[in-house]
Amino acid sequence: MVRRPVAWLVAVVLFVEAFGIAALNWFLGVVVDRQDMSLAGLDPDVMSVSSKVGGLVFGGYFALCGLVALLVALRDRAPAGLGRILLISAAVVHGLLGAFAWGLVGWTAFVFMIVVLGLIVLLLMTYDGHSAPGRPADAAPEGGEDGDGSPAGSPPAGGSPVTPPPAPTTP
């Protein structure tokens, strides 16, 4: 199957991206710190610290999304709850970053962002049909057959059909 390799790939890409974002913002913070200029009257120290903190927060966010993808790869189960929300938000962030990258950086950054977006969406979609949360475990499989291969609703082997108990009535 393609599910686990995609989950591993998404985890690795998100961890590398988390490190890259944190390192880039840290470098930009050092560059601003070494300048003796202000931008529109802002203090260079404040800009430097905010760049470093923003890089750590954004890198931590991508690392957390990478951790969710890693857990999906290890467990081979669909992400649920907060993990699914994190991966969906990472897909949205990559779509927005791709749109901005096209105009500001160039088409190569756009292609990278869209590839990562596609990998995250592929991770979410391949596990989507696998879990089938709406169907109870004891329901008959699709195709109209019971678990033993007989048509759904047929009497069990060696007995009469099982009738359900009468529905309760209310006065």
GIMO-V723076 format. One record per pair of residues at least 12 apart in sequence whose C-alpha atoms are under 8 Angstrom apart, sorted by the first residue. I is the first residue (numbers start at 1). GAP is how many residues later the second one is. Records with the same first field share a line. If there is no record, write none. Layout:
# GIMO-V723076
I = GAP / GAP
This chain:
# GIMO-V723076
2 = 124
3 = 70 / 73 / 120 / 123 / 124
4 = 68 / 69 / 70 / 72
5 = 68
6 = 113 / 116 / 117
7 = 62 / 63 / 65 / 66 / 116
8 = 61 / 62 / 65
10 = 56 / 59 / 106 / 109 / 110 / 113
11 = 54 / 55 / 56 / 57 / 58 / 59
12 = 54
13 = 53 / 103
14 = 48 / 49 / 51 / 52
15 = 47 / 48 / 51
17 = 42 / 45
18 = 40 / 41 / 42 / 43 / 44 / 45
19 = 40 / 44
20 = 39
21 = 34 / 37 / 38
22 = 30 / 33 / 34 / 36 / 37
23 = 32
24 = 31
25 = 26 / 27 / 29 / 30 / 31
26 = 25 / 26 / 29
28 = 20 / 23 / 24
29 = 18 / 19 / 20 / 21 / 22 / 23
30 = 18
31 = 17
32 = 12 / 13 / 15 / 16
33 = 12 / 14 / 15
62 = 28
65 = 18 / 21 / 22 / 25
68 = 15 / 18 / 19
69 = 18
77 = 50 / 54
78 = 46 / 49 / 50 / 52 / 53
79 = 45
84 = 40
87 = 33 / 37
88 = 32 / 33
90 = 27 / 30
91 = 25 / 26 / 27 / 29 / 30
92 = 25
94 = 19 / 20 / 22 / 23
95 = 18 / 19 / 22
97 = 13 / 16
98 = 12 / 13 / 14 / 15 / 16
140 = 12
